[in-house]
Amino acid sequence: MRAIFESLFDVCYLIFVITIGILMIRKAKGNKEYTLFGAMAVVLGAGDSFHLVPRVLALCTTGMESYTAALGFGKLVTSITMTLFYVMLYYVWRIHTHTKARQGLTWAVWILAVVRIGLCLFPQNDWFSAVEPLSWGIYRNIPFAILGIVMIVLFYKSDGKNPESSFHWLWLAIVLSFGFYIPVVLLAQKIPAVGLLMIPKTCAYVWIVWMGWRALNRWLKHQV
């Protein structure tokens, strides 16, 4: 039953975020903010598919052991695309808030992203092993968590105090995504059931994409 539920959830998630992303790009009419948000959703779904598609196949066939290499490669790709997701979200924030001259902040975002991706590429991560080293799971997620904190602060300051904004709760969605993700990184190897927190973590990203979709449609109504 768990395999069926998880497989359906993963498939619906991928279809949803990629479809919404493509629709946003097509409906944005050249608006940079929503075109970028749509591209961000496509990157999110496309990247996650490298991990979730093998996972669905494993759940529905011969089990995780038969797909160790594919799952490991998928985790690597997802780690990189998730980093790009937050870099793109930073630029969404810049366009959304009409922010231009913040070179220090921009450099910080890019440095964190490059360090994160660089750490993901180290062979010590042992991506293709059934049991990855916990220490490297922590190392590569430190700059990622800092990048997440930066996004939380930026969106809270710009939209968190404005209930009329479509991005009013975006900061909270990021908080929840990391709140569900960090225990998985730290505890999932010892307590496999903790891995189920990836489901609400994924829901937090669906919420982010949905906020972008609602914001686009609100903008389109004002264009009529």
Summary of the structure (lengths in Angstrom):
residues: 224
radius of gyration: 17.7
end to end distance: 47.4
largest distance: 55.3
contacts: 698
relative contact order: 0.11
helix: 83%
strand: 0%
